[in-house]
Amino acid sequence: MLVPVTEMLQKARAGKYAVAQININNLEWTKSVLATAQELNSPVILGVSEGAGKYMTGFKTVAAMVKAMIEEMGITVPVALHLDHGTYEGCLKCIEAGFSSIMFDGSHYPIAENVEKTRELVKICKEKGISLEAEVGSIGGEEDGVVGMGECADPNECKMIADLGIDILAAGIGNIHGQYPENWQGLNFDVLAAVNEKVGQMPLVLHGGTGIPADMIQKAISLGVSKINVNTECQLSFAAATRKYVEAGKDQQGKGYDPRKLLAPGAEAIKETVKEKMELFGSVGKA
Ligand SMILES: [Zn+2]
């Protein structure tokens, strides 16, 4: 069964740890993440971008696959299926498809329009028992082909959006999607502290978790961050393990070309990355 993120993140916030949102791209990815969460007795959030949803033929396919895998694999830890950076239309589609959580990314709208659309989604999500994440201050890096440096959210705008009745808030604090550039300035903890003070007990989300140093992660958690998104790091470890297999010529030995063999090192590498993240975020044993 899928659950919204509300309760797991309130527990995380109170317990000073964070739950990982691991983005999924296919069956192998999902299987690796679920197996690791179960093995470590950790809650987990499966993130699906609109692009990944399209790649997997649609949100209905994703929801059906994840629900069936939870049942067939005997997964008992809390699992949320969450739309990552959704458009307004994408949010409606995921609600209909059976996702347990959505993120509406209205950060590119003027604040008044972000407020208006968020307000409408709050109403729908409350009726359906789905959790809702909203974003203030766009997060840097490459999003839909546009590369930007990490912006910082206005704490007053964060309060305005938080007061609409959302469950969790993503605030830009200089974080970036993808790999961090050499000249990155680091997370802005003054902004994070100000946002945290404004929004009270609301769990905060840190996007762009790939490559943020461990001490910054710990400090962010101490300032209210309860969900950390990881996507690129799994892609990098999957690609490196697959490359190693092919470069060693293993796909040309025996039945090494069998996709179940060819994709196995990558799937194992994802497990390793997810395990590292869950240990770093402190969610092991918190299911
Ligand atoms: Zn993000």
Residues whose N, C-alpha, C, O or C-beta is under 5 A from the ligand:
A	BS01	ZN	H207 G208
